[in-house]
Amino acid sequence: MTKGKITAILSNLLQVEVDGPIRQNEICYVLKSGEELMAEVIKINGNTAFAQLFEAGSGLRAGDPVRFSGELLEVSLGPGLLSKNFDGLQNDLEAMPGSFIQAGQRTAALNLDEEYDFTPLLEPGAILEAGDAFGEVPENALKHAIMLPFKFEGKWEITEIAPAGTYPLKHIVAKVKNDKGESRELSMVQKWPVKWPIKNYLRKERPAEIFRTGLRVIDSLNPIAEGGTAYIPGAFGTGKTVLQQAIAKNNRAEVVILVACGERANEVVEIFHSFPELEDLATGRKLKDKTTIVCNTSNMPVAAREASVYVGMTMAEYYRSMGHKVLLLADSTSRWAQALREMSNRMEELPGTDAFPVELPAVIANFYGRAGKVEMRNGTKGSVTFLGTVSPAGGNFKEPVTESTSKVARCFYALSQKRADAKRYPAIDPLQSYSRYLDYEEFQAFAAENIESAWIEKVNRAKNLLSKGIEARDQISILGDDSVPLDYHRDFWKSELIDFAFIQQDSFDDTDMNSSLERQSFMLNRVLEICDKPQEFEDFSTVSSFYKKVINLFKQMNYSDFQSKDFSKFNTELDALFNLQSTEA
């Protein structure tokens, strides 16, 4: 085993003189007061290694011994990941004693003595490849596949498999051998390096199906596809974290992994307290039953903050390999990028824009590229849909992290400070935001088949009406109500109708907080139908008065169950209002 000693220290960057072979990204341990502090090798120069500490290194001195493990940063994968709260190194936070994480303190990610009901799916003689399932266990409401470890190469034959029964995680549930005569024993747990993508799938598909979030401004106007990528930039207070929680609560994913990579401690504590109480609208169970939280606050060491996003993505890929739909939320990737910048500066590397690493765009692209919808060898399909938030300083969307992310993420949800101040939620700017999936032929075909044939055209028409309304509003603000034609007031109030009746949603109302695609289709058609009706008004005040009544009826419809008696009543009143207006005109 290779050993070494510290020769220089710069914050959490260690320079180590080694006495044997090591490799990039290898984990090493520094001995300090009887505790071992974990670090990762990030650069090798001859017999000198540079390692980043995952923990606070106060008290370390030159000459302290270092032990190299020969292993990369890995996570444990198996039943029991759901409903857990981990730190960025997959330590189980709830299993840690005390209120604070101590240096060198580590806990097992999974309780190997915990028992699960194992059901074999294959018999002896069956041939497996890495990622093929040979058994399953129930994990909350999910069927958790027990797979041949991803590290196994080639084909393996099952020689023994445990009968159906209750076993602890560490129990040997199968034995396999390959054509070289090598034999292995398999438990329900395996390990995988977090920096390596899991690629045991047959092929990766081009995203086509809408990933339902229940939010109309996303699903209809700027939809994200299942297995797609999106990011949410926004200044402080515009609702990034709240929006992520709304998506986590309303979506139809089978697994939700939330990575708090550098958020403030009070925001993370809120997540720990609020998530267990949220209800999963898809199953009626508690949201925590399908959720895993990976947490690193902004005051934790930068190396652990960087590792947390990879830990979350690896667990997401693991559940995708079982054929499940996974939603991965990262809040905020700006803090992750800042961690990369801090380490790059300490390494005295050539800086890029705003002192971020030159390779920042490539790092972000590689990470976002791990999301996607895949088909497994057994014909099942799984997906990882990734949605990250970005915290641009001062709301500047031209800063490096936001610009690098915009090049790889297919959806952009711009949170507007003006909309947030005006209490128009979700505070997503519908015009500044975009979805490139609207241009995908596969996505257009899905929308035409599952929503309606002219859906994309109607979405674009709604955006055009919003754009005309903004132009009209600016003219009215400059020239005054009396100094512009009535058409300007009509255009403005049509855009207000789309905004109030369709875009805005009340997250405190059980009905309005989650809108099905069927309901969204009906409501958008209804709004556009009204916008297309010929209307005559005497002056701008009658335009305002009339559309306020229309908006009020639409709001009442939004608060009523779809196609219920109340819903139909307000819809009828809407028709009566227009007939009355036509008669008066």
C-alpha positions as CSV (number, residue, x, y, z in Angstrom):
1,M,0.0,0.0,0.0
2,T,1.4,3.4,-1.1
3,K,2.1,5.9,1.7
4,G,3.3,9.4,1.8
5,K,3.8,12.5,3.9
6,I,2.5,16.1,3.7
7,T,5.1,18.6,2.4
8,A,2.9,21.7,2.0
9,I,-0.6,22.9,2.9
10,L,-2.8,25.6,1.3
11,S,-6.2,25.6,3.0
12,N,-7.7,22.3,2.0
13,L,-5.1,21.6,-0.7
14,L,-2.4,19.2,0.3
15,Q,1.0,18.6,-1.4
16,V,2.1,15.0,-0.6
17,E,5.4,13.2,-1.3
18,V,4.5,9.6,-2.1
19,D,6.6,6.4,-2.0
20,G,4.8,4.3,-4.6
21,P,2.3,4.2,-7.4
22,I,-1.0,6.2,-7.2
23,R,-3.7,7.2,-9.7
24,Q,-5.8,10.2,-10.5
25,N,-8.9,10.7,-8.3
26,E,-7.6,8.1,-5.8
27,I,-8.8,8.4,-2.2
28,C,-6.2,8.9,0.5
29,Y,-6.4,9.4,4.3
30,V,-4.4,11.8,6.5
31,L,-3.8,10.8,10.1
32,K,-4.7,13.6,12.5
33,S,-5.1,13.0,16.3
34,G,-6.2,9.4,15.8
35,E,-8.7,10.3,13.1
36,E,-8.3,9.8,9.4
37,L,-9.3,12.7,7.2
38,M,-10.4,11.8,3.7
39,A,-8.9,13.5,0.6
40,E,-8.9,13.0,-3.2
41,V,-5.9,13.1,-5.5
42,I,-6.5,15.7,-8.2
43,K,-3.0,16.1,-9.7
44,I,0.1,14.0,-9.9
45,N,3.6,15.3,-10.8
46,G,6.2,12.6,-10.5
47,N,6.4,11.5,-6.8
48,T,4.3,14.5,-5.7
49,A,0.6,14.3,-5.4
50,F,-1.9,17.1,-4.9
51,A,-5.0,16.1,-2.9
52,Q,-8.1,18.1,-1.9
53,L,-9.4,17.5,1.6
54,F,-13.1,16.7,2.0
55,E,-13.0,17.9,5.6
56,A,-11.7,20.8,7.6
57,G,-7.9,20.5,7.9
58,S,-7.1,22.8,10.7
59,G,-4.2,21.4,12.8
60,L,-2.5,19.5,10.0
61,R,1.2,20.0,9.7
62,A,4.0,19.2,7.2
63,G,5.2,15.7,7.8
64,D,1.8,14.2,8.8
65,P,1.5,10.7,7.3
66,V,-0.9,9.9,4.4
67,R,-2.3,6.5,3.5
68,F,-3.5,5.8,-0.1
69,S,-6.4,3.5,-0.4
70,G,-6.0,2.4,-4.0
71,E,-9.7,3.1,-4.5
72,L,-11.7,6.0,-6.1
73,L,-14.5,8.0,-4.4
74,E,-17.3,5.5,-4.5
75,V,-20.9,5.3,-3.2
76,S,-22.8,2.3,-1.9
77,L,-25.8,1.3,-4.0
78,G,-28.5,-0.9,-2.7
79,P,-31.9,-0.9,-1.0
80,G,-32.3,1.7,1.7
81,L,-31.2,4.8,-0.2
82,L,-34.6,6.3,-0.4
83,S,-35.8,8.4,2.6
84,K,-32.2,9.0,3.6
85,N,-30.3,12.2,4.2
86,F,-26.7,12.1,3.2
87,D,-23.8,14.5,3.1
88,G,-21.6,15.0,0.0
89,L,-19.6,11.8,0.8
90,Q,-22.7,9.7,1.3
91,N,-22.4,9.6,5.1
92,D,-25.8,9.0,6.7
93,L,-26.5,12.2,8.6
94,E,-29.2,10.8,10.8
95,A,-26.8,8.1,12.0
96,M,-24.2,10.7,13.1
97,P,-24.2,11.5,16.9
98,G,-24.4,15.1,18.1
99,S,-25.5,18.2,16.3
100,F,-22.3,18.9,14.4
101,I,-20.2,16.8,12.0
102,Q,-16.8,16.2,13.5
103,A,-13.5,15.9,11.5
104,G,-12.9,12.3,10.5
105,Q,-16.4,11.3,11.4
106,R,-18.0,8.8,8.9
107,T,-21.1,6.6,8.9
108,A,-22.2,3.8,6.7
109,A,-24.5,4.8,3.9
110,L,-26.6,1.7,4.3
111,N,-27.3,-0.5,7.3
112,L,-26.0,-3.9,6.1
113,D,-27.9,-5.7,8.9
114,E,-31.3,-4.3,7.7
115,E,-33.5,-7.0,6.3
116,Y,-35.4,-7.0,3.0
117,D,-37.8,-9.5,1.4
118,F,-35.8,-10.9,-1.5
119,T,-37.5,-12.4,-4.5
120,P,-35.3,-14.2,-7.1
121,L,-36.0,-13.4,-10.8
122,L,-33.8,-16.0,-12.4
123,E,-32.6,-19.5,-11.8
124,P,-29.1,-21.2,-11.8
125,G,-27.7,-21.3,-15.3
126,A,-29.0,-17.9,-16.4
127,I,-26.4,-15.7,-18.1
128,L,-25.9,-12.1,-16.8
129,E,-24.1,-9.0,-17.9
130,A,-23.4,-5.9,-15.7
131,G,-26.6,-4.2,-14.7
132,D,-28.9,-7.2,-15.4
133,A,-31.4,-7.9,-12.6
134,F,-31.4,-11.3,-10.9
135,G,-33.7,-10.4,-8.0
136,E,-35.8,-7.7,-6.4
137,V,-36.8,-6.3,-3.0
138,P,-39.5,-3.8,-2.0
139,E,-38.2,-0.4,-1.1
140,N,-41.1,1.7,0.2
141,A,-43.5,1.8,-2.8
142,L,-40.7,0.9,-5.3
143,K,-39.5,-2.4,-6.7
144,H,-35.7,-2.3,-6.2
145,A,-33.8,-4.5,-8.6
146,I,-30.8,-6.4,-7.4
147,M,-28.4,-6.3,-10.3
148,L,-25.1,-7.8,-11.3
149,P,-22.6,-5.1,-10.2
150,F,-21.7,-2.6,-12.9
151,K,-18.0,-3.3,-12.5
152,F,-18.3,-6.9,-13.8
153,E,-17.0,-7.3,-17.3
154,G,-18.2,-9.9,-19.8
155,K,-20.8,-12.6,-19.2
156,W,-21.5,-14.4,-15.9
157,E,-23.5,-17.5,-15.1
158,I,-25.6,-17.9,-12.0
159,T,-24.4,-21.0,-10.1
160,E,-26.5,-20.4,-7.0
161,I,-29.3,-18.1,-6.0
162,A,-31.1,-17.7,-2.7
163,P,-34.8,-18.7,-2.5
164,A,-37.4,-16.1,-1.7
165,G,-37.1,-15.0,1.8
166,T,-36.0,-12.2,4.2
167,Y,-32.3,-11.5,4.3
168,P,-30.0,-8.7,5.6
169,L,-28.3,-6.6,2.9
170,K,-24.9,-8.2,3.5
171,H,-26.3,-11.7,2.9
172,I,-25.0,-13.6,-0.1
173,V,-28.0,-13.9,-2.4
174,A,-26.3,-15.3,-5.5
175,K,-23.0,-16.8,-6.7
176,V,-21.8,-16.4,-10.3
177,K,-18.9,-17.5,-12.5
178,N,-17.5,-16.4,-15.8
179,D,-15.9,-18.3,-18.7
180,K,-12.5,-17.9,-17.1
181,G,-13.6,-19.9,-14.1
182,E,-13.6,-16.9,-11.8
183,S,-16.4,-17.1,-9.1
184,R,-17.9,-14.2,-7.2
185,E,-20.4,-13.9,-4.4
186,L,-23.1,-11.3,-4.6
187,S,-24.9,-9.4,-1.9
188,M,-27.7,-6.8,-2.3
189,V,-25.1,-3.9,-2.2
190,Q,-22.5,-2.8,-4.8
191,K,-20.2,0.2,-5.1
192,W,-19.5,2.5,-8.0
193,P,-17.1,5.5,-8.5
194,V,-19.0,8.7,-8.7
195,K,-16.9,10.4,-11.4
196,W,-17.7,7.5,-13.8
197,P,-21.0,7.5,-15.7
198,I,-23.0,4.2,-15.4
199,K,-23.3,3.0,-19.0
200,N,-24.8,-0.5,-18.8
201,Y,-27.7,0.5,-21.0
202,L,-28.3,-0.7,-24.6
203,R,-28.9,2.8,-26.0
204,K,-29.7,6.4,-25.1
205,E,-32.9,7.8,-26.7
206,R,-33.6,11.3,-27.9
207,P,-36.0,12.8,-25.4
208,A,-39.6,13.0,-26.7
209,E,-42.2,12.6,-23.9
210,I,-43.2,15.6,-21.7
211,F,-41.9,15.3,-18.1
212,R,-45.1,16.4,-16.3
213,T,-44.4,19.0,-13.5
214,G,-48.0,20.1,-13.1
215,L,-46.9,23.7,-13.7
216,R,-48.6,25.3,-16.8
217,V,-45.8,27.8,-17.5
218,I,-43.4,24.8,-17.9
219,D,-45.5,21.9,-19.2
220,S,-47.3,24.0,-21.9
221,L,-45.2,27.0,-22.7
222,N,-41.7,25.7,-22.2
223,P,-41.8,21.9,-21.6
224,I,-39.0,19.7,-20.4
225,A,-38.8,16.2,-21.8
226,E,-38.4,13.1,-19.8
227,G,-34.7,12.4,-19.6
228,G,-34.0,16.0,-20.5
229,T,-32.1,18.8,-18.9
230,A,-33.1,22.2,-17.6
231,Y,-31.7,25.0,-15.5
232,I,-33.2,27.8,-13.4
233,P,-31.2,31.0,-13.1
234,G,-32.5,33.8,-10.8
235,A,-31.4,36.3,-8.3
236,F,-31.9,35.9,-4.6
237,G,-35.5,35.9,-3.5
238,T,-37.0,35.0,-6.9
239,G,-38.1,31.5,-5.8
240,K,-35.5,29.0,-7.1
241,T,-35.8,26.7,-4.1
242,V,-39.5,27.1,-3.8
243,L,-39.9,26.3,-7.5
244,Q,-37.8,23.2,-7.2
245,Q,-39.9,22.0,-4.2
246,A,-43.1,22.6,-6.2
247,I,-41.7,20.5,-9.1
248,A,-40.5,17.8,-6.7
249,K,-44.0,17.6,-5.2
250,N,-46.0,17.7,-8.4
251,N,-44.0,15.6,-10.8
252,R,-44.7,12.0,-11.8
253,A,-41.2,10.6,-11.3
254,E,-40.7,7.4,-9.3
255,V,-37.6,8.6,-7.6
256,V,-36.5,12.2,-6.6
257,I,-32.9,13.0,-5.6
258,L,-32.4,16.5,-4.2
259,V,-28.8,17.7,-4.0
260,A,-28.2,20.8,-1.9
261,C,-24.7,21.6,-3.1
262,G,-23.7,24.8,-1.3
263,E,-27.0,26.3,-0.2
264,R,-27.2,28.3,3.0
265,A,-27.7,26.2,6.2
266,N,-31.2,27.7,6.9
267,E,-32.4,26.7,3.4
268,V,-31.2,23.2,3.8
269,V,-32.7,22.9,7.3
270,E,-36.0,24.0,5.7
271,I,-35.7,21.1,3.2
272,F,-35.1,18.6,5.9
273,H,-38.2,19.8,7.8
274,S,-40.6,20.5,4.9
275,F,-40.0,17.5,2.6
276,P,-41.1,14.8,5.1
277,E,-44.4,16.6,5.4
278,L,-45.1,17.0,1.7
279,E,-47.5,14.6,0.0
280,D,-46.6,12.9,-3.3
281,L,-49.6,13.7,-5.5
282,A,-48.8,10.8,-7.8
283,T,-49.1,8.1,-5.1
284,G,-50.7,9.8,-2.1
285,R,-47.8,8.7,0.1
286,K,-45.3,11.0,1.8
287,L,-42.8,12.6,-0.7
288,K,-39.9,11.4,1.5
289,D,-40.8,7.8,0.6
290,K,-39.3,8.3,-2.9
291,T,-36.8,11.0,-2.1
292,T,-33.1,11.0,-1.2
293,I,-31.4,14.2,0.0
294,V,-27.7,14.9,-0.5
295,C,-26.7,17.9,1.5
296,N,-23.6,20.1,1.6
297,T,-24.1,23.7,2.9
298,S,-22.0,26.6,1.6
299,N,-19.8,26.7,4.7
300,M,-18.6,23.0,4.2
301,P,-15.3,22.3,2.6
302,V,-15.3,23.0,-1.2
303,A,-14.2,19.4,-2.1
304,A,-17.2,17.9,-0.4
305,R,-19.5,20.4,-2.1
306,E,-18.0,19.3,-5.5
307,A,-18.5,15.6,-4.7
308,S,-22.1,16.0,-3.7
309,V,-23.4,16.6,-7.2
310,Y,-21.6,13.5,-8.5
311,V,-23.0,11.4,-5.6
312,G,-26.5,12.5,-6.5
313,M,-26.1,11.8,-10.2
314,T,-24.6,8.3,-9.5
315,M,-27.6,7.3,-7.4
316,A,-29.9,8.7,-10.0
317,E,-28.2,6.6,-12.7
318,Y,-28.5,3.6,-10.4
319,Y,-32.2,3.8,-10.2
320,R,-32.5,4.6,-13.9
321,S,-30.7,1.2,-14.6
322,M,-33.7,-0.5,-12.9
323,G,-36.0,1.1,-15.4
324,H,-37.3,3.9,-13.1
325,K,-38.1,7.5,-13.9
326,V,-35.7,9.7,-11.8
327,L,-35.8,13.4,-11.2
328,L,-32.5,14.9,-10.1
329,L,-32.6,18.5,-8.6
330,A,-29.4,20.4,-7.8
331,D,-29.5,23.6,-5.8
332,S,-27.3,25.4,-6.7
333,T,-24.8,24.5,-9.3
334,S,-23.2,27.9,-9.0
335,R,-21.8,26.9,-5.6
336,W,-20.5,23.7,-7.2
337,A,-18.8,25.8,-9.9
338,Q,-17.4,28.1,-7.2
339,A,-15.9,25.1,-5.5
340,L,-14.1,24.2,-8.8
341,R,-12.9,27.7,-9.0
342,E,-11.4,27.7,-5.5
343,M,-9.5,24.5,-6.1
344,S,-8.3,25.7,-9.5
345,N,-7.0,28.9,-7.9
346,R,-5.2,27.0,-5.2
347,M,-3.6,24.8,-7.9
348,E,-2.4,28.0,-9.6
349,E,-3.9,26.9,-12.9
350,L,-4.5,29.2,-15.8
351,P,-7.7,31.1,-14.9
352,G,-10.6,31.6,-17.4
353,T,-13.4,34.2,-17.3
354,D,-14.0,35.6,-13.7
355,A,-11.2,33.2,-12.5
356,F,-13.3,30.1,-13.2
357,P,-11.4,27.1,-14.6
358,V,-10.8,27.2,-18.3
359,E,-12.4,23.7,-18.6
360,L,-15.6,24.8,-16.7
361,P,-17.8,24.5,-19.9
362,A,-16.6,21.0,-20.5
363,V,-17.1,20.0,-16.9
364,I,-20.7,21.3,-16.9
365,A,-21.4,19.7,-20.3
366,N,-20.0,16.3,-19.2
367,F,-22.2,16.4,-16.0
368,Y,-25.4,17.4,-17.8
369,G,-24.6,14.7,-20.4
370,R,-25.1,12.0,-17.8
371,A,-28.8,12.7,-17.8
372,G,-31.1,11.0,-20.4
373,K,-33.6,8.4,-21.2
374,V,-32.1,4.9,-21.8
375,E,-33.3,1.5,-22.9
376,M,-31.9,-1.5,-21.0
377,R,-31.1,-4.9,-22.4
378,N,-34.3,-6.4,-21.0
379,G,-36.4,-3.9,-22.9
380,T,-37.3,-1.7,-19.9
381,K,-36.7,2.1,-20.1
382,G,-35.5,4.4,-17.4
383,S,-34.6,8.1,-17.3
384,V,-32.8,10.8,-15.4
385,T,-34.3,14.2,-15.8
386,F,-31.9,16.8,-14.5
387,L,-32.9,20.3,-13.3
388,G,-30.3,22.6,-11.8
389,T,-30.5,26.1,-10.4
390,V,-28.0,28.8,-11.0
391,S,-27.4,31.8,-8.7
392,P,-25.9,34.5,-11.0
393,A,-24.4,37.3,-8.9
394,G,-26.6,40.3,-9.2
395,G,-29.0,38.5,-11.6
396,N,-26.4,38.7,-14.3
397,F,-27.2,36.0,-16.8
398,K,-24.0,36.7,-18.8
399,E,-21.7,35.4,-16.1
400,P,-19.6,32.2,-16.9
401,V,-21.7,29.5,-15.0
402,T,-25.0,30.7,-16.5
403,E,-23.6,31.0,-20.0
404,S,-21.8,27.6,-19.9
405,T,-25.0,25.9,-18.6
406,S,-27.1,27.6,-21.3
407,K,-25.0,25.8,-24.0
408,V,-25.8,22.3,-22.7
409,A,-29.2,22.5,-20.9
410,R,-32.1,22.2,-23.3
411,C,-34.6,24.2,-21.2
412,F,-34.1,27.7,-19.6
413,Y,-36.4,28.9,-16.9
414,A,-35.6,32.6,-16.2
415,L,-36.9,33.7,-12.8
416,S,-37.9,37.3,-13.0
417,Q,-37.3,39.7,-10.1
418,K,-40.1,41.9,-11.4
419,R,-42.6,39.0,-11.5
420,A,-41.6,38.0,-8.0
421,D,-42.0,41.5,-6.6
422,A,-45.4,41.7,-8.3
423,K,-46.4,38.4,-6.6
424,R,-46.9,36.6,-9.9
425,Y,-45.9,33.0,-9.3
426,P,-44.3,31.0,-10.5
427,A,-42.0,33.9,-11.2
428,I,-40.8,32.3,-14.5
429,D,-40.6,34.8,-17.3
430,P,-42.6,33.0,-20.1
431,L,-40.9,34.9,-22.9
432,Q,-37.3,35.1,-21.7
433,S,-37.5,31.3,-20.9
434,Y,-37.3,28.7,-23.7
435,S,-37.4,25.0,-24.4
436,R,-35.5,23.6,-27.3
437,Y,-37.5,20.4,-27.1
438,L,-40.3,22.2,-28.9
439,D,-38.2,22.0,-32.0
440,Y,-37.6,18.2,-31.7
441,E,-39.5,16.2,-34.3
442,E,-40.0,13.4,-31.7
443,F,-41.4,15.8,-29.2
444,Q,-43.7,17.5,-31.7
445,A,-45.0,14.0,-32.7
446,F,-45.7,13.2,-29.0
447,A,-47.5,16.4,-28.4
448,A,-49.6,15.9,-31.6
449,E,-50.6,12.4,-30.5
450,N,-51.1,12.9,-26.8
451,I,-52.3,16.5,-26.5
452,E,-53.6,17.8,-29.8
453,S,-52.4,18.1,-33.4
454,A,-51.9,21.9,-33.4
455,W,-50.6,22.1,-29.8
456,I,-47.2,23.6,-30.7
457,E,-48.8,26.3,-32.9
458,K,-51.2,27.3,-30.1
459,V,-48.3,27.5,-27.6
460,N,-46.4,29.8,-30.0
461,R,-49.6,31.9,-30.5
462,A,-50.0,32.4,-26.8
463,K,-46.4,33.6,-26.6
464,N,-47.0,36.0,-29.5
465,L,-50.0,37.5,-27.6
466,L,-47.9,37.9,-24.5
467,S,-45.2,39.7,-26.5
468,K,-47.7,42.0,-28.1
469,G,-49.2,42.7,-24.7
470,I,-45.8,43.7,-23.3
471,E,-45.2,46.1,-26.2
472,A,-48.7,47.6,-25.7
473,R,-48.0,48.0,-22.0
474,D,-44.8,49.9,-22.7
475,Q,-46.7,52.3,-25.1
476,I,-49.5,52.9,-22.6
477,S,-47.0,53.6,-19.8
478,I,-45.2,56.1,-22.0
479,L,-48.1,57.8,-23.7
480,G,-50.9,57.4,-21.2
481,D,-54.3,55.6,-21.3
482,D,-56.1,58.2,-23.4
483,S,-53.3,58.7,-26.0
484,V,-53.2,55.2,-27.5
485,P,-55.7,53.4,-29.7
486,L,-58.1,50.9,-28.0
487,D,-56.2,48.1,-29.8
488,Y,-53.3,48.7,-27.5
489,H,-55.6,48.2,-24.4
490,R,-57.0,45.0,-26.0
491,D,-53.6,43.6,-26.7
492,F,-52.5,44.4,-23.1
493,W,-55.5,42.8,-21.5
494,K,-55.3,39.7,-23.7
495,S,-51.7,39.2,-22.4
496,E,-52.9,39.8,-18.8
497,L,-55.6,37.2,-19.4
498,I,-53.0,34.6,-20.4
499,D,-50.8,35.6,-17.5
500,F,-53.5,35.6,-14.7
501,A,-55.7,32.7,-16.1
502,F,-53.1,30.3,-17.4
503,I,-49.5,31.1,-16.3
504,Q,-50.0,31.9,-12.6
505,Q,-50.8,29.1,-10.2
506,D,-51.6,29.1,-6.5
507,S,-49.3,26.6,-4.7
508,F,-51.4,26.8,-1.6
509,D,-54.5,25.5,-3.4
510,D,-54.8,21.7,-3.7
511,T,-56.5,22.0,-7.1
512,D,-54.6,24.9,-8.8
513,M,-51.2,23.7,-7.6
514,N,-51.1,20.8,-10.1
515,S,-52.6,20.9,-13.6
516,S,-52.9,17.8,-15.8
517,L,-52.1,18.0,-19.5
518,E,-55.7,17.5,-20.3
519,R,-56.7,20.4,-18.2
520,Q,-53.9,22.6,-19.6
521,S,-55.0,21.9,-23.1
522,F,-58.6,22.8,-22.3
523,M,-57.7,26.0,-20.5
524,L,-55.2,27.2,-23.2
525,N,-57.8,26.6,-25.9
526,R,-60.4,28.5,-23.9
527,V,-58.1,31.4,-23.4
528,L,-57.1,31.6,-27.1
529,E,-60.7,31.2,-28.1
530,I,-61.7,34.3,-26.0
531,C,-58.7,36.2,-27.3
532,D,-59.8,35.5,-30.9
533,K,-63.4,36.7,-30.3
534,P,-64.3,40.0,-32.0
535,Q,-64.9,42.6,-29.3
536,E,-66.0,46.2,-29.4
537,F,-65.5,48.7,-26.5
538,E,-66.3,52.3,-25.9
539,D,-63.1,53.3,-24.1
540,F,-60.2,51.9,-22.3
541,S,-62.0,51.7,-18.9
542,T,-64.6,49.3,-20.4
543,V,-61.8,47.1,-21.7
544,S,-60.3,46.9,-18.3
545,S,-63.6,46.3,-16.5
546,F,-64.6,43.6,-18.9
547,Y,-61.3,41.6,-18.9
548,K,-61.2,41.8,-15.1
549,K,-64.5,39.9,-15.0
550,V,-63.2,37.4,-17.5
551,I,-60.0,36.9,-15.4
552,N,-62.0,36.4,-12.3
553,L,-64.1,33.6,-13.9
554,F,-61.0,31.9,-15.1
555,K,-59.5,32.1,-11.6
556,Q,-62.6,30.4,-10.2
557,M,-62.3,27.7,-12.8
558,N,-58.7,27.1,-11.8
559,Y,-59.8,26.6,-8.2
560,S,-62.4,24.1,-9.2
561,D,-61.9,20.4,-10.0
562,F,-61.6,19.8,-13.7
563,Q,-65.0,19.2,-15.4
564,S,-66.7,19.4,-12.0
565,K,-70.1,21.0,-11.5
566,D,-68.5,24.3,-10.3
567,F,-66.0,24.2,-13.2
568,S,-68.8,23.9,-15.8
569,K,-70.9,26.6,-14.1
570,F,-68.0,29.2,-14.3
571,N,-67.4,28.1,-17.9
572,T,-71.0,28.7,-18.8
573,E,-70.9,32.1,-17.1
574,L,-67.9,32.9,-19.3
575,D,-69.9,32.2,-22.4
576,A,-72.8,34.3,-21.0
577,L,-70.4,37.2,-20.3
578,F,-69.2,37.3,-23.9
579,N,-72.7,37.0,-25.3
580,L,-73.7,39.9,-23.1
581,Q,-70.7,42.0,-24.2
582,S,-71.5,41.3,-27.9
583,T,-75.1,42.3,-27.3
584,E,-74.1,45.6,-25.6
585,A,-71.6,46.3,-28.3
